């Protein structure tokens, strides 16, 4: 009985990590976007850009499986390029789904991270899930040394932050990854449409050849869809929040565990 009473007293005394407020989340997203624009070509953002490329290629891979195909390998290159080798039935619908899944998938990933940054109390579980995703990608689809080293390095880094980082650091990292992945997806669409830094072999170009619809139409459609997803997520994440009920049993809350 004494040990149970001590556990309850400890649970009552231990502070529960608070979720980011709307102002804190908005400030973190704005700062991340500003840093992304100002330091876009600088080396500190390089690993984050490769991570978003991995999200992009993972989107193609997941879409391939959804249409009943198979993925041989995905790879990313030091120059921030990416490639997914996959096989699926040669139909127009499959082409549209798989080719669109890269840009849209990056945006969806960013929106999920934004959701997590807004609602998680500690940010531990979302980062562990990210680490599980990079590790799974390495096991399922990666065959080359550079991509393998990067994905496993991301797995270790994300796990370390989830395990040893403070709740504030975890949530700020989630907010940064969310805004950066969305920003990179939009910049990537712009680069591919204008061929500023691409080789002219973009997903929009591939669909233009398959459908005879100009690449700019596909790119603008993906951009509009991405912006719509982002604004919807932001409206939900930064909108008014209801008062959270107080848990009558702190031990039950500990058993459930915070996100």
Buried (B, 14 or more C-beta within 10 A) or exposed (E): EEEEEEEEEEBEEEEBBEBBEBEBBBBBBEBBBEBBEEEEEEEEBEEBBBBBBBBBBBBBBEBBBEBEBEBEBBBBEEEBBBBBBBEBEEEEEBBBBBBBBBBBBBBBBBBBBBBBBBBBBBBBBBBBBBBEBBBEBBEEBBEBEEBBEBBBBBBEBBBEBBEEBEBBEBBBBBBBBBBBBBBBBBBBBEBBBEEEBBEEEBBBBBBBEBBEBBBEBBBBBBBEBBEEBBEEBBEEBBEEEEEEEEEEEBBEBBEEEBB
